[in-house]
Amino acid sequence: MELCQVLNTSHRTLQYCFRQICQATPMQFFLSLRLAEARRRLKLAPQQSITTLALDLGFASSSHFSSLYKRLYAEQPSLINRRS
């Protein structure tokens, strides 16, 4: 990992420090950023396709995206479309 080399630390140490500061693994943190971006985009353009949005943000499928979104925000991403 390039960041570990720059910081002159091991992958495990970097992961441990990241978790101490952010209360999440780097992967969990990155996932939460992607989901937050999805929520922002849905609020800006509620008519957009959930499938297109999910694929644009790097999710393998819209169903996988929707289940992760619902777990984090306690609502389906399609509900934003209906509210606006």
mmCIF file as gemmi writes it, N, C-alpha and C atoms, coordinates in Angstrom:
data_model
loop_
_atom_site.group_PDB
_atom_site.id
_atom_site.type_symbol
_atom_site.label_atom_id
_atom_site.label_alt_id
_atom_site.label_comp_id
_atom_site.label_asym_id
_atom_site.label_entity_id
_atom_site.label_seq_id
_atom_site.pdbx_PDB_ins_code
_atom_site.Cartn_x
_atom_site.Cartn_y
_atom_site.Cartn_z
_atom_site.occupancy
_atom_site.B_iso_or_equiv
_atom_site.pdbx_formal_charge
_atom_site.auth_seq_id
_atom_site.auth_asym_id
_atom_site.pdbx_PDB_model_num
ATOM 1 N N . MET Axp A 1 ? 0.846 -1.172 0 1 0 ? 1 A 1
ATOM 2 C CA . MET Axp A 1 ? 0 0 0 1 0 ? 1 A 1
ATOM 3 C C . MET Axp A 1 ? 0.9 1.245 0 1 0 ? 1 A 1
ATOM 4 N N . GLU Axp A 2 ? 0.643 2.121 -0.92 1 0 ? 2 A 1
ATOM 5 C CA . GLU Axp A 2 ? 1.475 3.314 -1.097 1 0 ? 2 A 1
ATOM 6 C C . GLU Axp A 2 ? 1.452 4.227 0.125 1 0 ? 2 A 1
ATOM 7 N N . LEU Axp A 3 ? 0.303 4.395 0.722 1 0 ? 3 A 1
ATOM 8 C CA . LEU Axp A 3 ? 0.19 5.257 1.894 1 0 ? 3 A 1
ATOM 9 C C . LEU Axp A 3 ? 1.048 4.733 3.05 1 0 ? 3 A 1
ATOM 10 N N . CYS Axp A 4 ? 1.069 3.427 3.23 1 0 ? 4 A 1
ATOM 11 C CA . CYS Axp A 4 ? 1.895 2.829 4.289 1 0 ? 4 A 1
ATOM 12 C C . CYS Axp A 4 ? 3.365 3.139 4.05 1 0 ? 4 A 1
ATOM 13 N N . GLN Axp A 5 ? 3.781 3.093 2.81 1 0 ? 5 A 1
ATOM 14 C CA . GLN Axp A 5 ? 5.175 3.401 2.489 1 0 ? 5 A 1
ATOM 15 C C . GLN Axp A 5 ? 5.491 4.857 2.798 1 0 ? 5 A 1
ATOM 16 N N . VAL Axp A 6 ? 4.601 5.746 2.409 1 0 ? 6 A 1
ATOM 17 C CA . VAL Axp A 6 ? 4.809 7.171 2.66 1 0 ? 6 A 1
ATOM 18 C C . VAL Axp A 6 ? 4.882 7.455 4.152 1 0 ? 6 A 1
ATOM 19 N N . LEU Axp A 7 ? 4.038 6.795 4.921 1 0 ? 7 A 1
ATOM 20 C CA . LEU Axp A 7 ? 3.997 7.007 6.366 1 0 ? 7 A 1
ATOM 21 C C . LEU Axp A 7 ? 5.003 6.142 7.121 1 0 ? 7 A 1
ATOM 22 N N . ASN Axp A 8 ? 5.664 5.27 6.396 1 0 ? 8 A 1
ATOM 23 C CA . ASN Axp A 8 ? 6.651 4.367 6.967 1 0 ? 8 A 1
ATOM 24 C C . ASN Axp A 8 ? 6.053 3.549 8.115 1 0 ? 8 A 1
ATOM 25 N N . THR Axp A 9 ? 4.921 2.912 7.811 1 0 ? 9 A 1
ATOM 26 C CA . THR Axp A 9 ? 4.227 2.095 8.805 1 0 ? 9 A 1
ATOM 27 C C . THR Axp A 9 ? 3.657 0.859 8.129 1 0 ? 9 A 1
ATOM 28 N N . SER Axp A 10 ? 3.239 -0.088 8.916 1 0 ? 10 A 1
ATOM 29 C CA . SER Axp A 10 ? 2.65 -1.311 8.359 1 0 ? 10 A 1
ATOM 30 C C . SER Axp A 10 ? 1.168 -1.089 8.037 1 0 ? 10 A 1
ATOM 31 N N . HIS Axp A 11 ? 0.667 -1.962 7.212 1 0 ? 11 A 1
ATOM 32 C CA . HIS Axp A 11 ? -0.754 -1.913 6.842 1 0 ? 11 A 1
ATOM 33 C C . HIS Axp A 11 ? -1.632 -2.053 8.089 1 0 ? 11 A 1
ATOM 34 N N . ARG Axp A 12 ? -1.276 -2.987 8.95 1 0 ? 12 A 1
ATOM 35 C CA . ARG Axp A 12 ? -2.056 -3.234 10.161 1 0 ? 12 A 1
ATOM 36 C C . ARG Axp A 12 ? -2.041 -2.041 11.118 1 0 ? 12 A 1
ATOM 37 N N . THR Axp A 13 ? -0.89 -1.414 11.271 1 0 ? 13 A 1
ATOM 38 C CA . THR Axp A 13 ? -0.795 -0.24 12.147 1 0 ? 13 A 1
ATOM 39 C C . THR Axp A 13 ? -1.638 0.906 11.606 1 0 ? 13 A 1
ATOM 40 N N . LEU Axp A 14 ? -1.578 1.116 10.312 1 0 ? 14 A 1
ATOM 41 C CA . LEU Axp A 14 ? -2.388 2.169 9.694 1 0 ? 14 A 1
ATOM 42 C C . LEU Axp A 14 ? -3.871 1.886 9.896 1 0 ? 14 A 1
ATOM 43 N N . GLN Axp A 15 ? -4.262 0.635 9.688 1 0 ? 15 A 1
ATOM 44 C CA . GLN Axp A 15 ? -5.661 0.253 9.864 1 0 ? 15 A 1
ATOM 45 C C . GLN Axp A 15 ? -6.1 0.456 11.322 1 0 ? 15 A 1
ATOM 46 N N . TYR Axp A 16 ? -5.267 0.072 12.266 1 0 ? 16 A 1
ATOM 47 C CA . TYR Axp A 16 ? -5.574 0.234 13.687 1 0 ? 16 A 1
ATOM 48 C C . TYR Axp A 16 ? -5.747 1.712 14.037 1 0 ? 16 A 1
ATOM 49 N N . CYS Axp A 17 ? -4.816 2.552 13.597 1 0 ? 17 A 1
ATOM 50 C CA . CYS Axp A 17 ? -4.893 3.994 13.89 1 0 ? 17 A 1
ATOM 51 C C . CYS Axp A 17 ? -6.125 4.619 13.247 1 0 ? 17 A 1
ATOM 52 N N . PHE Axp A 18 ? -6.419 4.204 12.028 1 0 ? 18 A 1
ATOM 53 C CA . PHE Axp A 18 ? -7.598 4.72 11.326 1 0 ? 18 A 1
ATOM 54 C C . PHE Axp A 18 ? -8.86 4.378 12.115 1 0 ? 18 A 1
ATOM 55 N N . ARG Axp A 19 ? -8.933 3.137 12.566 1 0 ? 19 A 1
ATOM 56 C CA . ARG Axp A 19 ? -10.106 2.695 13.327 1 0 ? 19 A 1
ATOM 57 C C . ARG Axp A 19 ? -10.227 3.442 14.655 1 0 ? 19 A 1
ATOM 58 N N . GLN Axp A 20 ? -9.124 3.733 15.306 1 0 ? 20 A 1
ATOM 59 C CA . GLN Axp A 20 ? -9.134 4.479 16.558 1 0 ? 20 A 1
ATOM 60 C C . GLN Axp A 20 ? -9.693 5.892 16.363 1 0 ? 20 A 1
ATOM 61 N N . ILE Axp A 21 ? -9.345 6.509 15.259 1 0 ? 21 A 1
ATOM 62 C CA . ILE Axp A 21 ? -9.763 7.887 14.998 1 0 ? 21 A 1
ATOM 63 C C . ILE Axp A 21 ? -11.172 7.964 14.412 1 0 ? 21 A 1
ATOM 64 N N . CYS Axp A 22 ? -11.462 7.093 13.455 1 0 ? 22 A 1
ATOM 65 C CA . CYS Axp A 22 ? -12.735 7.18 12.713 1 0 ? 22 A 1
ATOM 66 C C . CYS Axp A 22 ? -13.808 6.209 13.177 1 0 ? 22 A 1
ATOM 67 N N . GLN Axp A 23 ? -13.481 5.334 14.123 1 0 ? 23 A 1
ATOM 68 C CA . GLN Axp A 23 ? -14.407 4.309 14.597 1 0 ? 23 A 1
ATOM 69 C C . GLN Axp A 23 ? -14.949 3.443 13.458 1 0 ? 23 A 1
ATOM 70 N N . ALA Axp A 24 ? -14.141 3.241 12.442 1 0 ? 24 A 1
ATOM 71 C CA . ALA Axp A 24 ? -14.512 2.396 11.311 1 0 ? 24 A 1
ATOM 72 C C . ALA Axp A 24 ? -13.241 1.963 10.589 1 0 ? 24 A 1
ATOM 73 N N . THR Axp A 25 ? -13.341 0.854 9.881 1 0 ? 25 A 1
ATOM 74 C CA . THR Axp A 25 ? -12.208 0.457 9.058 1 0 ? 25 A 1
ATOM 75 C C . THR Axp A 25 ? -12.144 1.395 7.854 1 0 ? 25 A 1
ATOM 76 N N . PRO Axp A 26 ? -11.017 1.442 7.173 1 0 ? 26 A 1
ATOM 77 C CA . PRO Axp A 26 ? -10.95 2.276 5.967 1 0 ? 26 A 1
ATOM 78 C C . PRO Axp A 26 ? -12.032 1.907 4.942 1 0 ? 26 A 1
ATOM 79 N N . MET Axp A 27 ? -12.309 0.621 4.782 1 0 ? 27 A 1
ATOM 80 C CA . MET Axp A 27 ? -13.343 0.197 3.831 1 0 ? 27 A 1
ATOM 81 C C . MET Axp A 27 ? -14.737 0.67 4.26 1 0 ? 27 A 1
ATOM 82 N N . GLN Axp A 28 ? -15.036 0.568 5.54 1 0 ? 28 A 1
ATOM 83 C CA . GLN Axp A 28 ? -16.333 1.035 6.039 1 0 ? 28 A 1
ATOM 84 C C . GLN Axp A 28 ? -16.467 2.545 5.858 1 0 ? 28 A 1
ATOM 85 N N . PHE Axp A 29 ? -15.392 3.251 6.126 1 0 ? 29 A 1
ATOM 86 C CA . PHE Axp A 29 ? -15.395 4.705 5.974 1 0 ? 29 A 1
ATOM 87 C C . PHE Axp A 29 ? -15.618 5.092 4.513 1 0 ? 29 A 1
ATOM 88 N N . PHE Axp A 30 ? -14.908 4.424 3.61 1 0 ? 30 A 1
ATOM 89 C CA . PHE Axp A 30 ? -15.051 4.706 2.185 1 0 ? 30 A 1
ATOM 90 C C . PHE Axp A 30 ? -16.467 4.385 1.711 1 0 ? 30 A 1
ATOM 91 N N . LEU Axp A 31 ? -17.031 3.288 2.197 1 0 ? 31 A 1
ATOM 92 C CA . LEU Axp A 31 ? -18.403 2.929 1.845 1 0 ? 31 A 1
ATOM 93 C C . LEU Axp A 31 ? -19.374 4.005 2.32 1 0 ? 31 A 1
ATOM 94 N N . SER Axp A 32 ? -19.18 4.503 3.525 1 0 ? 32 A 1
ATOM 95 C CA . SER Axp A 32 ? -20.078 5.547 4.04 1 0 ? 32 A 1
ATOM 96 C C . SER Axp A 32 ? -19.966 6.827 3.21 1 0 ? 32 A 1
ATOM 97 N N . LEU Axp A 33 ? -18.769 7.137 2.71 1 0 ? 33 A 1
ATOM 98 C CA . LEU Axp A 33 ? -18.615 8.296 1.822 1 0 ? 33 A 1
ATOM 99 C C . LEU Axp A 33 ? -19.378 8.102 0.515 1 0 ? 33 A 1
ATOM 100 N N . ARG Axp A 34 ? -19.298 6.905 -0.055 1 0 ? 34 A 1
ATOM 101 C CA . ARG Axp A 34 ? -20.013 6.613 -1.301 1 0 ? 34 A 1
ATOM 102 C C . ARG Axp A 34 ? -21.526 6.691 -1.103 1 0 ? 34 A 1
ATOM 103 N N . LEU Axp A 35 ? -21.998 6.178 0.022 1 0 ? 35 A 1
ATOM 104 C CA . LEU Axp A 35 ? -23.437 6.233 0.308 1 0 ? 35 A 1
ATOM 105 C C . LEU Axp A 35 ? -23.897 7.664 0.576 1 0 ? 35 A 1
ATOM 106 N N . ALA Axp A 36 ? -23.074 8.447 1.231 1 0 ? 36 A 1
ATOM 107 C CA . ALA Axp A 36 ? -23.411 9.858 1.459 1 0 ? 36 A 1
ATOM 108 C C . ALA Axp A 36 ? -23.482 10.606 0.131 1 0 ? 36 A 1
ATOM 109 N N . GLU Axp A 37 ? -22.582 10.295 -0.781 1 0 ? 37 A 1
ATOM 110 C CA . GLU Axp A 37 ? -22.617 10.915 -2.109 1 0 ? 37 A 1
ATOM 111 C C . GLU Axp A 37 ? -23.884 10.495 -2.853 1 0 ? 37 A 1
ATOM 112 N N . ALA Axp A 38 ? -24.276 9.25 -2.718 1 0 ? 38 A 1
ATOM 113 C CA . ALA Axp A 38 ? -25.513 8.784 -3.343 1 0 ? 38 A 1
ATOM 114 C C . ALA Axp A 38 ? -26.709 9.556 -2.793 1 0 ? 38 A 1
ATOM 115 N N . ARG Axp A 39 ? -26.756 9.728 -1.495 1 0 ? 39 A 1
ATOM 116 C CA . ARG Axp A 39 ? -27.86 10.465 -0.861 1 0 ? 39 A 1
ATOM 117 C C . ARG Axp A 39 ? -27.896 11.915 -1.35 1 0 ? 39 A 1
ATOM 118 N N . ARG Axp A 40 ? -26.719 12.525 -1.442 1 0 ? 40 A 1
ATOM 119 C CA . ARG Axp A 40 ? -26.638 13.901 -1.938 1 0 ? 40 A 1
ATOM 120 C C . ARG Axp A 40 ? -27.163 13.998 -3.372 1 0 ? 40 A 1
ATOM 121 N N . ARG Axp A 41 ? -26.742 13.066 -4.21 1 0 ? 41 A 1
ATOM 122 C CA . ARG Axp A 41 ? -27.187 13.078 -5.617 1 0 ? 41 A 1
ATOM 123 C C . ARG Axp A 41 ? -28.678 12.817 -5.745 1 0 ? 41 A 1
ATOM 124 N N . LEU Axp A 42 ? -29.203 11.922 -4.92 1 0 ? 42 A 1
ATOM 125 C CA . LEU Axp A 42 ? -30.64 11.636 -4.966 1 0 ? 42 A 1
ATOM 126 C C . LEU Axp A 42 ? -31.468 12.849 -4.559 1 0 ? 42 A 1
ATOM 127 N N . LYS Axp A 43 ? -30.97 13.601 -3.614 1 0 ? 43 A 1
ATOM 128 C CA . LYS Axp A 43 ? -31.694 14.799 -3.19 1 0 ? 43 A 1
ATOM 129 C C . LYS Axp A 43 ? -31.626 15.897 -4.244 1 0 ? 43 A 1
ATOM 130 N N . LEU Axp A 44 ? -30.502 15.961 -4.967 1 0 ? 44 A 1
ATOM 131 C CA . LEU Axp A 44 ? -30.356 16.969 -6.013 1 0 ? 44 A 1
ATOM 132 C C . LEU Axp A 44 ? -31.174 16.641 -7.256 1 0 ? 44 A 1
ATOM 133 N N . ALA Axp A 45 ? -31.223 15.367 -7.593 1 0 ? 45 A 1
ATOM 134 C CA . ALA Axp A 45 ? -31.929 14.927 -8.803 1 0 ? 45 A 1
ATOM 135 C C . ALA Axp A 45 ? -32.718 13.658 -8.489 1 0 ? 45 A 1
ATOM 136 N N . PRO Axp A 46 ? -33.853 13.792 -7.807 1 0 ? 46 A 1
ATOM 137 C CA . PRO Axp A 46 ? -34.602 12.62 -7.353 1 0 ? 46 A 1
ATOM 138 C C . PRO Axp A 46 ? -35.158 11.747 -8.477 1 0 ? 46 A 1
ATOM 139 N N . GLN Axp A 47 ? -35.221 12.26 -9.679 1 0 ? 47 A 1
ATOM 140 C CA . GLN Axp A 47 ? -35.768 11.488 -10.789 1 0 ? 47 A 1
ATOM 141 C C . GLN Axp A 47 ? -34.755 10.525 -11.41 1 0 ? 47 A 1
ATOM 142 N N . GLN Axp A 48 ? -33.488 10.622 -11.03 1 0 ? 48 A 1
ATOM 143 C CA . GLN Axp A 48 ? -32.47 9.783 -11.655 1 0 ? 48 A 1
ATOM 144 C C . GLN Axp A 48 ? -32.639 8.313 -11.299 1 0 ? 48 A 1
ATOM 145 N N . SER Axp A 49 ? -32.154 7.468 -12.166 1 0 ? 49 A 1
ATOM 146 C CA . SER Axp A 49 ? -32.245 6.026 -12.009 1 0 ? 49 A 1
ATOM 147 C C . SER Axp A 49 ? -31.356 5.55 -10.861 1 0 ? 49 A 1
ATOM 148 N N . ILE Axp A 50 ? -31.927 4.729 -9.993 1 0 ? 50 A 1
ATOM 149 C CA . ILE Axp A 50 ? -31.175 4.158 -8.88 1 0 ? 50 A 1
ATOM 150 C C . ILE Axp A 50 ? -30.069 3.253 -9.427 1 0 ? 50 A 1
ATOM 151 N N . THR Axp A 51 ? -30.375 2.502 -10.458 1 0 ? 51 A 1
ATOM 152 C CA . THR Axp A 51 ? -29.386 1.607 -11.059 1 0 ? 51 A 1
ATOM 153 C C . THR Axp A 51 ? -28.2 2.381 -11.608 1 0 ? 51 A 1
ATOM 154 N N . THR Axp A 52 ? -28.463 3.439 -12.339 1 0 ? 52 A 1
ATOM 155 C CA . THR Axp A 52 ? -27.388 4.255 -12.909 1 0 ? 52 A 1
ATOM 156 C C . THR Axp A 52 ? -26.544 4.872 -11.803 1 0 ? 52 A 1
ATOM 157 N N . LEU Axp A 53 ? -27.191 5.386 -10.796 1 0 ? 53 A 1
ATOM 158 C CA . LEU Axp A 53 ? -26.486 5.992 -9.668 1 0 ? 53 A 1
ATOM 159 C C . LEU Axp A 53 ? -25.594 4.96 -8.975 1 0 ? 53 A 1
ATOM 160 N N . ALA Axp A 54 ? -26.142 3.796 -8.711 1 0 ? 54 A 1
ATOM 161 C CA . ALA Axp A 54 ? -25.385 2.74 -8.033 1 0 ? 54 A 1
ATOM 162 C C . ALA Axp A 54 ? -24.152 2.351 -8.843 1 0 ? 54 A 1
ATOM 163 N N . LEU Axp A 55 ? -24.315 2.172 -10.133 1 0 ? 55 A 1
ATOM 164 C CA . LEU Axp A 55 ? -23.184 1.792 -10.977 1 0 ? 55 A 1
ATOM 165 C C . LEU Axp A 55 ? -22.171 2.918 -11.087 1 0 ? 55 A 1
ATOM 166 N N . ASP Axp A 56 ? -22.634 4.155 -11.157 1 0 ? 56 A 1
ATOM 167 C CA . ASP Axp A 56 ? -21.724 5.314 -11.207 1 0 ? 56 A 1
ATOM 168 C C . ASP Axp A 56 ? -20.841 5.398 -9.963 1 0 ? 56 A 1
ATOM 169 N N . LEU Axp A 57 ? -21.384 4.974 -8.83 1 0 ? 57 A 1
ATOM 170 C CA . LEU Axp A 57 ? -20.638 5.057 -7.573 1 0 ? 57 A 1
ATOM 171 C C . LEU Axp A 57 ? -19.876 3.77 -7.26 1 0 ? 57 A 1
ATOM 172 N N . GLY Axp A 58 ? -19.856 2.846 -8.211 1 0 ? 58 A 1
ATOM 173 C CA . GLY Axp A 58 ? -19.019 1.655 -8.075 1 0 ? 58 A 1
ATOM 174 C C . GLY Axp A 58 ? -19.643 0.463 -7.378 1 0 ? 58 A 1
ATOM 175 N N . PHE Axp A 59 ? -20.956 0.459 -7.21 1 0 ? 59 A 1
ATOM 176 C CA . PHE Axp A 59 ? -21.618 -0.694 -6.617 1 0 ? 59 A 1
ATOM 177 C C . PHE Axp A 59 ? -21.863 -1.732 -7.705 1 0 ? 59 A 1
ATOM 178 N N . ALA Axp A 60 ? -21.794 -3.001 -7.337 1 0 ? 60 A 1
ATOM 179 C CA . ALA Axp A 60 ? -21.926 -4.091 -8.303 1 0 ? 60 A 1
ATOM 180 C C . ALA Axp A 60 ? -23.341 -4.192 -8.872 1 0 ? 60 A 1
ATOM 181 N N . SER Axp A 61 ? -24.325 -3.835 -8.069 1 0 ? 61 A 1
ATOM 182 C CA . SER Axp A 61 ? -25.714 -3.909 -8.528 1 0 ? 61 A 1
ATOM 183 C C . SER Axp A 61 ? -26.568 -2.923 -7.744 1 0 ? 61 A 1
ATOM 184 N N . SER Axp A 62 ? -27.72 -2.615 -8.301 1 0 ? 62 A 1
ATOM 185 C CA . SER Axp A 62 ? -28.61 -1.687 -7.603 1 0 ? 62 A 1
ATOM 186 C C . SER Axp A 62 ? -29.216 -2.332 -6.354 1 0 ? 62 A 1
ATOM 187 N N . SER Axp A 63 ? -29.414 -3.646 -6.375 1 0 ? 63 A 1
ATOM 188 C CA . SER Axp A 63 ? -29.971 -4.301 -5.187 1 0 ? 63 A 1
ATOM 189 C C . SER Axp A 63 ? -28.965 -4.289 -4.031 1 0 ? 63 A 1
ATOM 190 N N . HIS Axp A 64 ? -27.704 -4.504 -4.344 1 0 ? 64 A 1
ATOM 191 C CA . HIS Axp A 64 ? -26.661 -4.43 -3.307 1 0 ? 64 A 1
ATOM 192 C C . HIS Axp A 64 ? -26.574 -3.006 -2.758 1 0 ? 64 A 1
ATOM 193 N N . PHE Axp A 65 ? -26.564 -2.037 -3.642 1 0 ? 65 A 1
ATOM 194 C CA . PHE Axp A 65 ? -26.55 -0.635 -3.237 1 0 ? 65 A 1
ATOM 195 C C . PHE Axp A 65 ? -27.747 -0.324 -2.342 1 0 ? 65 A 1
ATOM 196 N N . SER Axp A 66 ? -28.934 -0.731 -2.765 1 0 ? 66 A 1
ATOM 197 C CA . SER Axp A 66 ? -30.154 -0.426 -2.006 1 0 ? 66 A 1
ATOM 198 C C . SER Axp A 66 ? -30.129 -1.028 -0.609 1 0 ? 66 A 1
ATOM 199 N N . SER Axp A 67 ? -29.625 -2.25 -0.494 1 0 ? 67 A 1
ATOM 200 C CA . SER Axp A 67 ? -29.587 -2.874 0.838 1 0 ? 67 A 1
ATOM 201 C C . SER Axp A 67 ? -28.59 -2.162 1.754 1 0 ? 67 A 1
ATOM 202 N N . LEU Axp A 68 ? -27.441 -1.752 1.226 1 0 ? 68 A 1
ATOM 203 C CA . LEU Axp A 68 ? -26.472 -1.005 2.026 1 0 ? 68 A 1
ATOM 204 C C . LEU Axp A 68 ? -27.015 0.368 2.408 1 0 ? 68 A 1
ATOM 205 N N . TYR Axp A 69 ? -27.68 1.025 1.463 1 0 ? 69 A 1
ATOM 206 C CA . TYR Axp A 69 ? -28.273 2.34 1.695 1 0 ? 69 A 1
ATOM 207 C C . TYR Axp A 69 ? -29.333 2.244 2.802 1 0 ? 69 A 1
ATOM 208 N N . LYS Axp A 70 ? -30.181 1.229 2.702 1 0 ? 70 A 1
ATOM 209 C CA . LYS Axp A 70 ? -31.246 1.06 3.697 1 0 ? 70 A 1
ATOM 210 C C . LYS Axp A 70 ? -30.661 0.774 5.078 1 0 ? 70 A 1
ATOM 211 N N . ARG Axp A 71 ? -29.588 -0.006 5.125 1 0 ? 71 A 1
ATOM 212 C CA . ARG Axp A 71 ? -28.953 -0.306 6.408 1 0 ? 71 A 1
ATOM 213 C C . ARG Axp A 71 ? -28.409 0.961 7.064 1 0 ? 71 A 1
ATOM 214 N N . LEU Axp A 72 ? -27.848 1.865 6.271 1 0 ? 72 A 1
ATOM 215 C CA . LEU Axp A 72 ? -27.267 3.084 6.828 1 0 ? 72 A 1
ATOM 216 C C . LEU Axp A 72 ? -28.313 4.156 7.137 1 0 ? 72 A 1
ATOM 217 N N . TYR Axp A 73 ? -29.263 4.349 6.217 1 0 ? 73 A 1
ATOM 218 C CA . TYR Axp A 73 ? -30.222 5.462 6.357 1 0 ? 73 A 1
ATOM 219 C C . TYR Axp A 73 ? -31.632 5.043 6.789 1 0 ? 73 A 1
ATOM 220 N N . ALA Axp A 74 ? -31.86 3.757 6.959 1 0 ? 74 A 1
ATOM 221 C CA . ALA Axp A 74 ? -33.163 3.228 7.404 1 0 ? 74 A 1
ATOM 222 C C . ALA Axp A 74 ? -34.306 3.597 6.468 1 0 ? 74 A 1
ATOM 223 N N . GLU Axp A 75 ? -33.993 3.717 5.194 1 0 ? 75 A 1
ATOM 224 C CA . GLU Axp A 75 ? -35.017 3.925 4.17 1 0 ? 75 A 1
ATOM 225 C C . GLU Axp A 75 ? -34.459 3.496 2.821 1 0 ? 75 A 1
ATOM 226 N N . GLN Axp A 76 ? -35.354 3.125 1.943 1 0 ? 76 A 1
ATOM 227 C CA . GLN Axp A 76 ? -34.938 2.741 0.588 1 0 ? 76 A 1
ATOM 228 C C . GLN Axp A 76 ? -34.545 3.995 -0.188 1 0 ? 76 A 1
ATOM 229 N N . PRO Axp A 77 ? -33.531 3.925 -1.047 1 0 ? 77 A 1
ATOM 230 C CA . PRO Axp A 77 ? -33.162 5.103 -1.82 1 0 ? 77 A 1
ATOM 231 C C . PRO Axp A 77 ? -34.289 5.586 -2.726 1 0 ? 77 A 1
ATOM 232 N N . SER Axp A 78 ? -35.143 4.702 -3.141 1 0 ? 78 A 1
ATOM 233 C CA . SER Axp A 78 ? -36.258 5.097 -4.022 1 0 ? 78 A 1
ATOM 234 C C . SER Axp A 78 ? -37.273 5.978 -3.31 1 0 ? 78 A 1
ATOM 235 N N . LEU Axp A 79 ? -37.301 5.971 -1.971 1 0 ? 79 A 1
ATOM 236 C CA . LEU Axp A 79 ? -38.241 6.823 -1.239 1 0 ? 79 A 1
ATOM 237 C C . LEU Axp A 79 ? -37.923 8.301 -1.416 1 0 ? 79 A 1
ATOM 238 N N . ILE Axp A 80 ? -36.68 8.63 -1.617 1 0 ? 80 A 1
ATOM 239 C CA . ILE Axp A 80 ? -36.308 10.034 -1.871 1 0 ? 80 A 1
ATOM 240 C C . ILE Axp A 80 ? -36.964 10.497 -3.153 1 0 ? 80 A 1
ATOM 241 N N . ASN Axp A 81 ? -37.046 9.621 -4.148 1 0 ? 81 A 1
ATOM 242 C CA . ASN Axp A 81 ? -37.698 9.954 -5.414 1 0 ? 81 A 1
ATOM 243 C C . ASN Axp A 81 ? -39.165 10.304 -5.206 1 0 ? 81 A 1
ATOM 244 N N . ARG Axp A 82 ? -39.843 9.584 -4.333 1 0 ? 82 A 1
ATOM 245 C CA . ARG Axp A 82 ? -41.274 9.812 -4.123 1 0 ? 82 A 1
ATOM 246 C C . ARG Axp A 82 ? -41.57 11.041 -3.275 1 0 ? 82 A 1
ATOM 247 N N . ARG Axp A 83 ? -40.64 11.388 -2.38 1 0 ? 83 A 1
ATOM 248 C CA . ARG Axp A 83 ? -40.87 12.525 -1.482 1 0 ? 83 A 1
ATOM 249 C C . ARG Axp A 83 ? -40.707 13.859 -2.179 1 0 ? 83 A 1
ATOM 250 N N . SER Axp A 84 ? -39.88 13.905 -3.199 1 0 ? 84 A 1
ATOM 251 C CA . SER Axp A 84 ? -39.565 15.196 -3.83 1 0 ? 84 A 1
ATOM 252 C C . SER Axp A 84 ? -40.592 15.59 -4.852 1 0 ? 84 A 1
